[in-house]
């Protein structure tokens, strides 16, 4: 094994300490921050561990856990909880704190940023009876948390306040020879200044104020840790809101089509990146585009926004021609076949498009050619000669994916004409050594071909002016801003918009009549043409920037086409087009620490999910729970089972089922009278605050973070029931029976609130809850008014329906069989999208 680390990288402190503590035999190589040691990653990632079989681990926590498990038993569940808390809650706060202290000189503000996580850790340690986080012996959790906190806790100038249990534990771990040695090697006794170079290369962190400080898979019994302090005023305000009751108007799920912008309303146009028609989408494709957009669209409708959600299959281009040759079909037949497959998959995942179209339409040709001619008219197109490979046997120029050969950079023998899958470098097809036509396997020759280019440099000033306005006023994700800036940093270059292909939108210019539009130019116009196929009044959405807000959802690899190239096409057309206001990009979802690959049978693809026997709502929940919002994340069968069994079954489902069963068993199916005491008002205030956080986060498209607040509410509810024990009080005197009634009544109303908050995430479960409680439809549009309105929906005397469990346990043998079936233990270095 070989471990790659760099000096001044706090994450490398973790792995070196783990290596020294476990004494695993491993070579260590020091490299600089910019060195790319994992060949299939597009950016430098350190630390990285090269395993004996040639596979890589590049998560510092995964490397640490691997070393401890190689030298001893598997990590305990408690240990894994601490590792998850460190990654999802402590790290975002630390990144913000270190950015302030090291790069902004704001060390005095660091204590405020770290107060929540440190208080939670201090409280946890104060309740423990063992010297370390998980027992009598030091564990991987101790090493990881100690190393994460080392830069701030070893810096006396930061004055982090008194967390005596944290400091006692920290000093105990720091006294280990392994930790002393690792700290000296990585930070060299220079304190915070030693990590300055590393921090300068990190993205500017977002505020972590809204993050819950508790491990996200803690048990319900831990609900009081880190709890908010609620004032008397908040309690009384919550009780006042509770008594308001429901709105008179009833929420309707029936939408009147066509949906068009309306005066005086918030008009939202939502698109998700058009999926390529030539393959079956995997889970990463689904969460990155259509599922994220669906959740936000459902939420927007609950907020009474006038919203249109459109998508469709991207059907032109080389990939489609390739697939048609492979399957012995025409390109149109391939498009018809896979469009139906995509539609079926999204229907099973309950993706609620207003319209799902396709790009092989007359409207696509009409609109794309109109934009082309306007760009031509205003002087934003230029001609140039391009050297290309031509197959004389096939009598045509070869598009990038029709040629393969030896990579000029790493000598990989099966590099494509646009990119090498092994080293990841971009390639010009004429640079390939020993190129071959993929159709006939003959050697192509280099010939010149005249093409048209979009003159991006000429549009650069307009683009930058628009970007400054859009990124400052809109909700662009951090990665979308960073990727866009990186494209602009070195100046834009003309980009070819034509291709020597047959399957595509024809170029209408007589000098280029044998060519079609390059798919990157053509495909985004599909948003417009798909809308035009939905309604002939499509321009009310797409040529109406003053009334319409446009949200684009995609994975990060699609960002430049939506933030630079497509906006330049629309700006150059000078036709008052609606440009993106909010660009929402996810990072990548991996599969069990590797990459999805259809050809190798690795990973779950959309057409396979329904065959697992796991309901689509559970798939939706887990994919949204691990949604890669700020960094790459991974689908894990074990973690999916854990989240299903702990969060859905034991937390959310347990609370809702108990609340309903108490009404059925103790009160003959009717909601009892409720007399609120201070404890109840405090709960209403806590739940109301969680609802407000949910709305703030969802408004900002923080879908993963918002989900945690739903689970926090059910945790509050479970603790409330556990403390008050209505099953015991119902057997007591009048006062105790009244108390049991209040607790039961409040609980079923919280369950109704949860059904509303869950609707964007788990629509079937949401409806099932309301059906079981006979909840009025008006509860839906009441709860999400303004900043959040938690009212009494089910008043005394309301009769509920039949209550039954919402979720089923995922058993170990079931999960192991699925993991084996979908190749979860295989690891490959090549990413197949």
Secondary structure, 3 states (H helix, E strand, C coil): CEEEECCCCHHHHHHHHHHHHHCCCCEEEECCCCCCCCCCCCCCCCCEEECCCCCEECCHHHHHHHHHHHHCCCCCHHHHHHHHHHHHHHHHHHHHHHHHHHHCCCHHHHHHHHHHHHHHHHHHHHHCCCCCCCCCCCCHHHHHHHHHHHHHHCCHHHCCCCCHHHHHHHHHHHCCHHHHHHHHHHHCCCHHHHHHHHHHCCCCCCCCCCCCCCCCCCCHHHCCCCCCCCCHHHHHHHHHHHCCCCCCCCCCCCCCCCCCCCCCCCEEEEEECCEECCCCCEHHHHHHHHHHHHHHHHHHHHCCCEEEEEEEEECCCHHHHHHHHHHCCCHHHHHHHHHHHHHHHHHHCCCCCCEEEECCCHHHHHHHHHHHHHHHHCCCEEEEEEEEEEECCCCEECCHHHEEEECCCCCCCCEECCECCCCCCECCHHHCEEEEECCCCCCCEEEEEEEEEECHHHHHHHHHHHHHHHHHHCCCCHHHHHHHHHHHHCCCCCEECEECCCCCCECCCHHHCCCEECHHHHHCHHHHHHHHHHCCCCHHHHCCCCCEEEEEEEEHHHHHHHHHHHHHHHHHHCCCCCCCCEEEEECCEEECCECCECCCCECCEHHHHHHHCCCHHHHHHHHHHCCCCCCCEEECHHHHHHHHHHHHHHHHHHHHHHHHHHHHHHCCCECCCCCCCHHHHHHHHHHHHHHHHHHHHHHCCCHHHHHHHHHHHHHHHHHHHHHHCHHHHCCCCHHHHHHHHHHHHHHHHHHHHHHHHHCCCCHHHHHHHHHHHCCCCHHHHHHCCCCCCCCCCCCCCCECCCCCCCCCCCCHHHHHHHHHHCCCCCCCCCCCC
